Amino acid sequence: MRLPSAVVAASLACLVMTPVLAQAPAPTASPTAAVPVPATRRVTCLATTASLKGQDKRDQLQLCLAQARLDCLKQAIDQKIVGESRKSYIKTCVGGDGTEHQ
């Protein structure tokens, strides 16, 4: 089953917006309040595919993670990060060990 392009676009919009929203300062009730940890791109992909099942879920998760890696690679290139540092940066940026868990 092919998903409508609107679903894919919405998933990518969530992927793009999460880092932007994560940078906004969180309102705190007191100086000792915990600051929430921003969701990683991997978590965002898992969340956007949570309602899917079977092969559709695997396909969409794979596409989402590939887009996340590509976005992180573009950032690393823009920041002129090379070699092992680039691999580490992308791994951290995507938010996982680079493998897919089902």
Jmol script that loads the backbone (N, CA, C; Angstrom):
load data "model"
ATOM      1  N   MET A   1       0.836  -1.176   0.000  1.00  0.00           N
ATOM      2  CA  MET A   1       0.000   0.000   0.000  1.00  0.00           C
ATOM      3  C   MET A   1       0.878   1.235   0.000  1.00  0.00           C
ATOM      4  N   ARG A   2       0.623   2.138  -0.868  1.00  0.00           N
ATOM      5  CA  ARG A   2       1.379   3.390  -0.904  1.00  0.00           C
ATOM      6  C   ARG A   2       0.676   4.403  -0.040  1.00  0.00           C
ATOM      7  N   LEU A   3       1.463   5.113   0.739  1.00  0.00           N
ATOM      8  CA  LEU A   3       0.890   6.164   1.563  1.00  0.00           C
ATOM      9  C   LEU A   3       0.746   7.430   0.738  1.00  0.00           C
ATOM     10  N   PRO A   4      -0.269   8.192   1.010  1.00  0.00           N
ATOM     11  CA  PRO A   4      -0.418   9.462   0.292  1.00  0.00           C
ATOM     12  C   PRO A   4       0.783  10.365   0.541  1.00  0.00           C
ATOM     13  N   SER A   5       1.107  11.149  -0.457  1.00  0.00           N
ATOM     14  CA  SER A   5       2.269  12.025  -0.322  1.00  0.00           C
ATOM     15  C   SER A   5       2.080  13.034   0.800  1.00  0.00           C
ATOM     16  N   ALA A   6       0.846  13.328   1.168  1.00  0.00           N
ATOM     17  CA  ALA A   6       0.597  14.248   2.281  1.00  0.00           C
ATOM     18  C   ALA A   6       1.123  13.672   3.594  1.00  0.00           C
ATOM     19  N   VAL A   7       0.998  12.354   3.771  1.00  0.00           N
ATOM     20  CA  VAL A   7       1.503  11.713   4.990  1.00  0.00           C
ATOM     21  C   VAL A   7       3.025  11.795   5.027  1.00  0.00           C
ATOM     22  N   VAL A   8       3.646  11.530   3.902  1.00  0.00           N
ATOM     23  CA  VAL A   8       5.104  11.611   3.821  1.00  0.00           C
ATOM     24  C   VAL A   8       5.554  13.051   4.068  1.00  0.00           C
ATOM     25  N   ALA A   9       4.864  14.009   3.467  1.00  0.00           N
ATOM     26  CA  ALA A   9       5.211  15.417   3.661  1.00  0.00           C
ATOM     27  C   ALA A   9       5.038  15.825   5.122  1.00  0.00           C
ATOM     28  N   ALA A  10       3.974  15.354   5.746  1.00  0.00           N
ATOM     29  CA  ALA A  10       3.748  15.679   7.160  1.00  0.00           C
ATOM     30  C   ALA A  10       4.842  15.077   8.027  1.00  0.00           C
ATOM     31  N   SER A  11       5.257  13.859   7.699  1.00  0.00           N
ATOM     32  CA  SER A  11       6.339  13.218   8.455  1.00  0.00           C
ATOM     33  C   SER A  11       7.634  14.008   8.324  1.00  0.00           C
ATOM     34  N   LEU A  12       7.936  14.441   7.104  1.00  0.00           N
ATOM     35  CA  LEU A  12       9.153  15.219   6.888  1.00  0.00           C
ATOM     36  C   LEU A  12       9.054  16.581   7.567  1.00  0.00           C
ATOM     37  N   ALA A  13       7.863  17.176   7.580  1.00  0.00           N
ATOM     38  CA  ALA A  13       7.677  18.463   8.260  1.00  0.00           C
ATOM     39  C   ALA A  13       7.947  18.305   9.752  1.00  0.00           C
ATOM     40  N   CYS A  14       7.466  17.208  10.323  1.00  0.00           N
ATOM     41  CA  CYS A  14       7.739  16.949  11.746  1.00  0.00           C
ATOM     42  C   CYS A  14       9.231  16.784  11.975  1.00  0.00           C
ATOM     43  N   LEU A  15       9.880  16.096  11.056  1.00  0.00           N
ATOM     44  CA  LEU A  15      11.311  15.864  11.163  1.00  0.00           C
ATOM     45  C   LEU A  15      12.088  17.176  11.123  1.00  0.00           C
ATOM     46  N   VAL A  16      11.655  18.089  10.279  1.00  0.00           N
ATOM     47  CA  VAL A  16      12.337  19.371  10.131  1.00  0.00           C
ATOM     48  C   VAL A  16      12.016  20.299  11.304  1.00  0.00           C
ATOM     49  N   MET A  17      10.787  20.282  11.766  1.00  0.00           N
ATOM     50  CA  MET A  17      10.362  21.211  12.813  1.00  0.00           C
ATOM     51  C   MET A  17      10.855  20.837  14.206  1.00  0.00           C
ATOM     52  N   THR A  18      11.085  19.552  14.461  1.00  0.00           N
ATOM     53  CA  THR A  18      11.493  19.129  15.794  1.00  0.00           C
ATOM     54  C   THR A  18      12.759  19.838  16.271  1.00  0.00           C
ATOM     55  N   PRO A  19      13.837  19.905  15.469  1.00  0.00           N
ATOM     56  CA  PRO A  19      15.029  20.606  15.955  1.00  0.00           C
ATOM     57  C   PRO A  19      14.781  22.103  16.168  1.00  0.00           C
ATOM     58  N   VAL A  20      13.939  22.692  15.336  1.00  0.00           N
ATOM     59  CA  VAL A  20      13.644  24.115  15.480  1.00  0.00           C
ATOM     60  C   VAL A  20      12.911  24.364  16.782  1.00  0.00           C
ATOM     61  N   LEU A  21      11.902  23.549  17.050  1.00  0.00           N
ATOM     62  CA  LEU A  21      11.135  23.704  18.280  1.00  0.00           C
ATOM     63  C   LEU A  21      11.963  23.353  19.512  1.00  0.00           C
ATOM     64  N   ALA A  22      12.874  22.410  19.360  1.00  0.00           N
ATOM     65  CA  ALA A  22      13.711  22.004  20.492  1.00  0.00           C
ATOM     66  C   ALA A  22      14.656  23.116  20.921  1.00  0.00           C
ATOM     67  N   GLN A  23      14.959  24.056  20.019  1.00  0.00           N
ATOM     68  CA  GLN A  23      15.865  25.138  20.356  1.00  0.00           C
ATOM     69  C   GLN A  23      15.170  26.262  21.113  1.00  0.00           C
ATOM     70  N   ALA A  24      13.839  26.284  21.088  1.00  0.00           N
ATOM     71  CA  ALA A  24      13.105  27.331  21.797  1.00  0.00           C
ATOM     72  C   ALA A  24      13.302  27.142  23.293  1.00  0.00           C
ATOM     73  N   PRO A  25      13.508  28.230  24.034  1.00  0.00           N
ATOM     74  CA  PRO A  25      13.714  28.088  25.465  1.00  0.00           C
ATOM     75  C   PRO A  25      12.455  27.560  26.142  1.00  0.00           C
ATOM     76  N   ALA A  26      12.650  26.600  27.026  1.00  0.00           N
ATOM     77  CA  ALA A  26      11.525  26.014  27.740  1.00  0.00           C
ATOM     78  C   ALA A  26      11.184  26.880  28.944  1.00  0.00           C
ATOM     79  N   PRO A  27       9.900  27.168  29.162  1.00  0.00           N
ATOM     80  CA  PRO A  27       9.528  27.934  30.333  1.00  0.00           C
ATOM     81  C   PRO A  27       9.771  27.108  31.589  1.00  0.00           C
ATOM     82  N   THR A  28      10.334  27.722  32.600  1.00  0.00           N
ATOM     83  CA  THR A  28      10.616  27.002  33.833  1.00  0.00           C
ATOM     84  C   THR A  28       9.892  27.664  34.987  1.00  0.00           C
ATOM     85  N   ALA A  29       9.402  26.822  35.886  1.00  0.00           N
ATOM     86  CA  ALA A  29       8.681  27.322  37.045  1.00  0.00           C
ATOM     87  C   ALA A  29       9.656  27.794  38.112  1.00  0.00           C
ATOM     88  N   SER A  30      10.826  27.170  38.156  1.00  0.00           N
ATOM     89  CA  SER A  30      11.820  27.558  39.152  1.00  0.00           C
ATOM     90  C   SER A  30      13.197  27.323  38.577  1.00  0.00           C
ATOM     91  N   PRO A  31      14.224  27.901  39.197  1.00  0.00           N
ATOM     92  CA  PRO A  31      15.579  27.705  38.674  1.00  0.00           C
ATOM     93  C   PRO A  31      16.037  26.250  38.714  1.00  0.00           C
ATOM     94  N   THR A  32      15.412  25.421  39.532  1.00  0.00           N
ATOM     95  CA  THR A  32      15.833  24.025  39.638  1.00  0.00           C
ATOM     96  C   THR A  32      15.000  23.093  38.778  1.00  0.00           C
ATOM     97  N   ALA A  33      14.069  23.626  37.995  1.00  0.00           N
ATOM     98  CA  ALA A  33      13.226  22.774  37.144  1.00  0.00           C
ATOM     99  C   ALA A  33      14.074  22.108  36.071  1.00  0.00           C
ATOM    100  N   ALA A  34      13.750  20.862  35.757  1.00  0.00           N
ATOM    101  CA  ALA A  34      14.489  20.100  34.745  1.00  0.00           C
ATOM    102  C   ALA A  34      14.159  20.628  33.358  1.00  0.00           C
ATOM    103  N   VAL A  35      15.176  20.714  32.530  1.00  0.00           N
ATOM    104  CA  VAL A  35      14.997  21.136  31.146  1.00  0.00           C
ATOM    105  C   VAL A  35      14.759  19.880  30.322  1.00  0.00           C
ATOM    106  N   PRO A  36      13.681  19.832  29.531  1.00  0.00           N
ATOM    107  CA  PRO A  36      13.415  18.622  28.756  1.00  0.00           C
ATOM    108  C   PRO A  36      14.490  18.385  27.696  1.00  0.00           C
ATOM    109  N   VAL A  37      14.812  17.127  27.472  1.00  0.00           N
ATOM    110  CA  VAL A  37      15.793  16.752  26.465  1.00  0.00           C
ATOM    111  C   VAL A  37      15.087  16.711  25.117  1.00  0.00           C
ATOM    112  N   PRO A  38      15.634  17.390  24.095  1.00  0.00           N
ATOM    113  CA  PRO A  38      14.966  17.373  22.787  1.00  0.00           C
ATOM    114  C   PRO A  38      14.948  15.967  22.201  1.00  0.00           C
ATOM    115  N   ALA A  39      13.863  15.646  21.535  1.00  0.00           N
ATOM    116  CA  ALA A  39      13.738  14.336  20.901  1.00  0.00           C
ATOM    117  C   ALA A  39      14.725  14.227  19.752  1.00  0.00           C
ATOM    118  N   THR A  40      15.310  13.054  19.608  1.00  0.00           N
ATOM    119  CA  THR A  40      16.234  12.848  18.496  1.00  0.00           C
ATOM    120  C   THR A  40      15.433  12.609  17.225  1.00  0.00           C
ATOM    121  N   ARG A  41      16.105  12.679  16.115  1.00  0.00           N
ATOM    122  CA  ARG A  41      15.433  12.445  14.833  1.00  0.00           C
ATOM    123  C   ARG A  41      14.935  11.005  14.755  1.00  0.00           C
ATOM    124  N   ARG A  42      15.664  10.101  15.351  1.00  0.00           N
ATOM    125  CA  ARG A  42      15.244   8.694  15.371  1.00  0.00           C
ATOM    126  C   ARG A  42      13.922   8.551  16.115  1.00  0.00           C
ATOM    127  N   VAL A  43      13.807   9.213  17.261  1.00  0.00           N
ATOM    128  CA  VAL A  43      12.566   9.159  18.039  1.00  0.00           C
ATOM    129  C   VAL A  43      11.425   9.776  17.244  1.00  0.00           C
ATOM    130  N   THR A  44      11.709  10.862  16.545  1.00  0.00           N
ATOM    131  CA  THR A  44      10.691  11.498  15.707  1.00  0.00           C
ATOM    132  C   THR A  44      10.220  10.532  14.624  1.00  0.00           C
ATOM    133  N   CYS A  45      11.145   9.829  14.000  1.00  0.00           N
ATOM    134  CA  CYS A  45      10.770   8.863  12.961  1.00  0.00           C
ATOM    135  C   CYS A  45       9.921   7.737  13.549  1.00  0.00           C
ATOM    136  N   LEU A  46      10.313   7.249  14.702  1.00  0.00           N
ATOM    137  CA  LEU A  46       9.544   6.190  15.340  1.00  0.00           C
ATOM    138  C   LEU A  46       8.135   6.671  15.682  1.00  0.00           C
ATOM    139  N   ALA A  47       8.038   7.911  16.142  1.00  0.00           N
ATOM    140  CA  ALA A  47       6.729   8.459  16.499  1.00  0.00           C
ATOM    141  C   ALA A  47       5.838   8.642  15.271  1.00  0.00           C
ATOM    142  N   THR A  48       6.423   9.080  14.169  1.00  0.00           N
ATOM    143  CA  THR A  48       5.617   9.333  12.980  1.00  0.00           C
ATOM    144  C   THR A  48       5.174   8.041  12.296  1.00  0.00           C
ATOM    145  N   THR A  49       5.815   6.926  12.617  1.00  0.00           N
ATOM    146  CA  THR A  49       5.429   5.654  12.007  1.00  0.00           C
ATOM    147  C   THR A  49       4.704   4.747  12.989  1.00  0.00           C
ATOM    148  N   ALA A  50       4.420   5.226  14.179  1.00  0.00           N
ATOM    149  CA  ALA A  50       3.817   4.405  15.229  1.00  0.00           C
ATOM    150  C   ALA A  50       2.453   3.842  14.830  1.00  0.00           C
ATOM    151  N   SER A  51       1.694   4.579  14.056  1.00  0.00           N
ATOM    152  CA  SER A  51       0.348   4.127  13.696  1.00  0.00           C
ATOM    153  C   SER A  51       0.346   3.132  12.541  1.00  0.00           C
ATOM    154  N   LEU A  52       1.487   2.932  11.907  1.00  0.00           N
ATOM    155  CA  LEU A  52       1.572   2.018  10.768  1.00  0.00           C
ATOM    156  C   LEU A  52       1.917   0.612  11.234  1.00  0.00           C
ATOM    157  N   LYS A  53       1.678  -0.345  10.376  1.00  0.00           N
ATOM    158  CA  LYS A  53       1.954  -1.751  10.693  1.00  0.00           C
ATOM    159  C   LYS A  53       2.720  -2.410   9.557  1.00  0.00           C
ATOM    160  N   GLY A  54       3.418  -3.456   9.888  1.00  0.00           N
ATOM    161  CA  GLY A  54       4.062  -4.319   8.908  1.00  0.00           C
ATOM    162  C   GLY A  54       5.040  -3.616   7.980  1.00  0.00           C
ATOM    163  N   GLN A  55       4.943  -3.988   6.705  1.00  0.00           N
ATOM    164  CA  GLN A  55       5.875  -3.480   5.712  1.00  0.00           C
ATOM    165  C   GLN A  55       5.754  -1.977   5.534  1.00  0.00           C
ATOM    166  N   ASP A  56       4.537  -1.438   5.634  1.00  0.00           N
ATOM    167  CA  ASP A  56       4.361   0.017   5.515  1.00  0.00           C
ATOM    168  C   ASP A  56       5.163   0.744   6.589  1.00  0.00           C
ATOM    169  N   LYS A  57       5.130   0.212   7.813  1.00  0.00           N
ATOM    170  CA  LYS A  57       5.872   0.830   8.915  1.00  0.00           C
ATOM    171  C   LYS A  57       7.380   0.762   8.647  1.00  0.00           C
ATOM    172  N   ARG A  58       7.849  -0.409   8.233  1.00  0.00           N
ATOM    173  CA  ARG A  58       9.284  -0.565   7.960  1.00  0.00           C
ATOM    174  C   ARG A  58       9.737   0.362   6.836  1.00  0.00           C
ATOM    175  N   ASP A  59       8.934   0.427   5.777  1.00  0.00           N
ATOM    176  CA  ASP A  59       9.296   1.284   4.637  1.00  0.00           C
ATOM    177  C   ASP A  59       9.351   2.750   5.038  1.00  0.00           C
ATOM    178  N   GLN A  60       8.330   3.223   5.725  1.00  0.00           N
ATOM    179  CA  GLN A  60       8.290   4.631   6.105  1.00  0.00           C
ATOM    180  C   GLN A  60       9.375   4.979   7.123  1.00  0.00           C
ATOM    181  N   LEU A  61       9.647   4.048   8.052  1.00  0.00           N
ATOM    182  CA  LEU A  61      10.714   4.274   9.021  1.00  0.00           C
ATOM    183  C   LEU A  61      12.062   4.355   8.313  1.00  0.00           C
ATOM    184  N   GLN A  62      12.281   3.473   7.362  1.00  0.00           N
ATOM    185  CA  GLN A  62      13.539   3.479   6.616  1.00  0.00           C
ATOM    186  C   GLN A  62      13.696   4.786   5.834  1.00  0.00           C
ATOM    187  N   LEU A  63      12.629   5.244   5.187  1.00  0.00           N
ATOM    188  CA  LEU A  63      12.683   6.517   4.459  1.00  0.00           C
ATOM    189  C   LEU A  63      12.958   7.679   5.393  1.00  0.00           C
ATOM    190  N   CYS A  64      12.265   7.698   6.529  1.00  0.00           N
ATOM    191  CA  CYS A  64      12.433   8.792   7.488  1.00  0.00           C
ATOM    192  C   CYS A  64      13.864   8.837   8.023  1.00  0.00           C
ATOM    193  N   LEU A  65      14.405   7.671   8.377  1.00  0.00           N
ATOM    194  CA  LEU A  65      15.769   7.631   8.902  1.00  0.00           C
ATOM    195  C   LEU A  65      16.798   8.001   7.838  1.00  0.00           C
ATOM    196  N   ALA A  66      16.541   7.603   6.604  1.00  0.00           N
ATOM    197  CA  ALA A  66      17.447   7.977   5.514  1.00  0.00           C
ATOM    198  C   ALA A  66      17.445   9.491   5.321  1.00  0.00           C
ATOM    199  N   GLN A  67      16.262  10.103   5.399  1.00  0.00           N
ATOM    200  CA  GLN A  67      16.162  11.559   5.273  1.00  0.00           C
ATOM    201  C   GLN A  67      16.866  12.237   6.451  1.00  0.00           C
ATOM    202  N   ALA A  68      16.728  11.671   7.639  1.00  0.00           N
ATOM    203  CA  ALA A  68      17.393  12.232   8.814  1.00  0.00           C
ATOM    204  C   ALA A  68      18.912  12.180   8.651  1.00  0.00           C
ATOM    205  N   ARG A  69      19.422  11.038   8.179  1.00  0.00           N
ATOM    206  CA  ARG A  69      20.875  10.924   7.955  1.00  0.00           C
ATOM    207  C   ARG A  69      21.343  11.915   6.902  1.00  0.00           C
ATOM    208  N   LEU A  70      20.556  12.067   5.841  1.00  0.00           N
ATOM    209  CA  LEU A  70      20.911  13.021   4.788  1.00  0.00           C
ATOM    210  C   LEU A  70      20.946  14.451   5.335  1.00  0.00           C
ATOM    211  N   ASP A  71      19.950  14.815   6.130  1.00  0.00           N
ATOM    212  CA  ASP A  71      19.922  16.154   6.729  1.00  0.00           C
ATOM    213  C   ASP A  71      21.135  16.377   7.631  1.00  0.00           C
ATOM    214  N   CYS A  72      21.488  15.352   8.408  1.00  0.00           N
ATOM    215  CA  CYS A  72      22.647  15.463   9.293  1.00  0.00           C
ATOM    216  C   CYS A  72      23.946  15.547   8.491  1.00  0.00           C
ATOM    217  N   LEU A  73      24.023  14.803   7.401  1.00  0.00           N
ATOM    218  CA  LEU A  73      25.207  14.869   6.534  1.00  0.00           C
ATOM    219  C   LEU A  73      25.355  16.270   5.948  1.00  0.00           C
ATOM    220  N   LYS A  74      24.260  16.851   5.502  1.00  0.00           N
ATOM    221  CA  LYS A  74      24.301  18.211   4.959  1.00  0.00           C
ATOM    222  C   LYS A  74      24.804  19.201   6.014  1.00  0.00           C
ATOM    223  N   GLN A  75      24.342  19.033   7.255  1.00  0.00           N
ATOM    224  CA  GLN A  75      24.806  19.909   8.337  1.00  0.00           C
ATOM    225  C   GLN A  75      26.303  19.733   8.569  1.00  0.00           C
ATOM    226  N   ALA A  76      26.755  18.483   8.562  1.00  0.00           N
ATOM    227  CA  ALA A  76      28.186  18.209   8.778  1.00  0.00           C
ATOM    228  C   ALA A  76      29.021  18.827   7.663  1.00  0.00           C
ATOM    229  N   ILE A  77      28.538  18.747   6.436  1.00  0.00           N
ATOM    230  CA  ILE A  77      29.260  19.339   5.303  1.00  0.00           C
ATOM    231  C   ILE A  77      29.296  20.851   5.442  1.00  0.00           C
ATOM    232  N   ASP A  78      28.164  21.451   5.797  1.00  0.00           N
ATOM    233  CA  ASP A  78      28.118  22.907   5.993  1.00  0.00           C
ATOM    234  C   ASP A  78      29.089  23.363   7.082  1.00  0.00           C
ATOM    235  N   GLN A  79      29.237  22.527   8.117  1.00  0.00           N
ATOM    236  CA  GLN A  79      30.132  22.870   9.224  1.00  0.00           C
ATOM    237  C   GLN A  79      31.563  22.404   8.969  1.00  0.00           C
ATOM    238  N   LYS A  80      31.796  21.825   7.793  1.00  0.00           N
ATOM    239  CA  LYS A  80      33.115  21.361   7.373  1.00  0.00           C
ATOM    240  C   LYS A  80      33.712  20.324   8.335  1.00  0.00           C
ATOM    241  N   ILE A  81      32.853  19.412   8.802  1.00  0.00           N
ATOM    242  CA  ILE A  81      33.281  18.315   9.661  1.00  0.00           C
ATOM    243  C   ILE A  81      33.660  17.152   8.748  1.00  0.00           C
ATOM    244  N   VAL A  82      34.837  16.563   8.972  1.00  0.00           N
ATOM    245  CA  VAL A  82      35.320  15.485   8.103  1.00  0.00           C
ATOM    246  C   VAL A  82      35.796  14.287   8.920  1.00  0.00           C
ATOM    247  N   GLY A  83      36.017  13.171   8.218  1.00  0.00           N
ATOM    248  CA  GLY A  83      36.601  11.976   8.814  1.00  0.00           C
ATOM    249  C   GLY A  83      35.735  11.335   9.876  1.00  0.00           C
ATOM    250  N   GLU A  84      36.415  10.800  10.896  1.00  0.00           N
ATOM    251  CA  GLU A  84      35.719  10.131  11.992  1.00  0.00           C
ATOM    252  C   GLU A  84      34.811  11.091  12.747  1.00  0.00           C
ATOM    253  N   SER A  85      35.197  12.360  12.806  1.00  0.00           N
ATOM    254  CA  SER A  85      34.365  13.353  13.479  1.00  0.00           C
ATOM    255  C   SER A  85      33.013  13.474  12.781  1.00  0.00           C
ATOM    256  N   ARG A  86      33.028  13.377  11.443  1.00  0.00           N
ATOM    257  CA  ARG A  86      31.773  13.455  10.687  1.00  0.00           C
ATOM    258  C   ARG A  86      30.885  12.258  11.013  1.00  0.00           C
ATOM    259  N   LYS A  87      31.475  11.056  11.037  1.00  0.00           N
ATOM    260  CA  LYS A  87      30.697   9.859  11.359  1.00  0.00           C
ATOM    261  C   LYS A  87      30.066   9.986  12.743  1.00  0.00           C
ATOM    262  N   SER A  88      30.851  10.451  13.686  1.00  0.00           N
ATOM    263  CA  SER A  88      30.359  10.624  15.045  1.00  0.00           C
ATOM    264  C   SER A  88      29.259  11.683  15.109  1.00  0.00           C
ATOM    265  N   TYR A  89      29.466  12.780  14.380  1.00  0.00           N
ATOM    266  CA  TYR A  89      28.482  13.863  14.352  1.00  0.00           C
ATOM    267  C   TYR A  89      27.148  13.361  13.798  1.00  0.00           C
ATOM    268  N   ILE A  90      27.195  12.631  12.692  1.00  0.00           N
ATOM    269  CA  ILE A  90      25.966  12.139  12.065  1.00  0.00           C
ATOM    270  C   ILE A  90      25.246  11.162  12.997  1.00  0.00           C
ATOM    271  N   LYS A  91      26.016  10.294  13.631  1.00  0.00           N
ATOM    272  CA  LYS A  91      25.437   9.333  14.567  1.00  0.00           C
ATOM    273  C   LYS A  91      24.721  10.054  15.708  1.00  0.00           C
ATOM    274  N   THR A  92      25.364  11.070  16.253  1.00  0.00           N
ATOM    275  CA  THR A  92      24.769  11.842  17.339  1.00  0.00           C
ATOM    276  C   THR A  92      23.575  12.649  16.847  1.00  0.00           C
ATOM    277  N   CYS A  93      23.704  13.232  15.662  1.00  0.00           N
ATOM    278  CA  CYS A  93      22.649  14.054  15.089  1.00  0.00           C
ATOM    279  C   CYS A  93      21.378  13.245  14.849  1.00  0.00           C
ATOM    280  N   VAL A  94      21.521  12.048  14.290  1.00  0.00           N
ATOM    281  CA  VAL A  94      20.360  11.206  14.025  1.00  0.00           C
ATOM    282  C   VAL A  94      19.786  10.693  15.343  1.00  0.00           C
ATOM    283  N   GLY A  95      20.679  10.419  16.293  1.00  0.00           N
ATOM    284  CA  GLY A  95      20.213  10.009  17.614  1.00  0.00           C
ATOM    285  C   GLY A  95      20.165   8.523  17.811  1.00  0.00           C
ATOM    286  N   GLY A  96      21.138   7.830  17.325  1.00  0.00           N
ATOM    287  CA  GLY A  96      21.160   6.403  17.515  1.00  0.00           C
ATOM    288  C   GLY A  96      22.493   5.837  17.088  1.00  0.00           C
ATOM    289  N   ASP A  97      22.517   4.523  16.985  1.00  0.00           N
ATOM    290  CA  ASP A  97      23.763   3.854  16.628  1.00  0.00           C
ATOM    291  C   ASP A  97      23.901   3.609  15.139  1.00  0.00           C
ATOM    292  N   GLY A  98      22.956   4.160  14.354  1.00  0.00           N
ATOM    293  CA  GLY A  98      23.051   4.029  12.904  1.00  0.00           C
ATOM    294  C   GLY A  98      22.389   2.785  12.355  1.00  0.00           C
ATOM    295  N   THR A  99      21.882   1.937  13.235  1.00  0.00           N
ATOM    296  CA  THR A  99      21.148   0.749  12.784  1.00  0.00           C
ATOM    297  C   THR A  99      19.684   0.923  13.120  1.00  0.00           C
ATOM    298  N   GLU A 100      18.855   0.198  12.417  1.00  0.00           N
ATOM    299  CA  GLU A 100      17.420   0.299  12.658  1.00  0.00           C
ATOM    300  C   GLU A 100      16.982  -0.815  13.579  1.00  0.00           C
ATOM    301  N   HIS A 101      16.167  -0.439  14.546  1.00  0.00           N
ATOM    302  CA  HIS A 101      15.637  -1.412  15.504  1.00  0.00           C
ATOM    303  C   HIS A 101      14.156  -1.534  15.278  1.00  0.00           C
ATOM    304  N   GLN A 102      13.669  -2.749  15.203  1.00  0.00           N
ATOM    305  CA  GLN A 102      12.226  -2.974  15.021  1.00  0.00           C
ATOM    306  C   GLN A 102      11.682  -3.657  16.233  1.00  0.00           C
TER     307      GLN A 102
END
end "model"
wireframe off; spacefill off
backbone 0.3
color backbone group
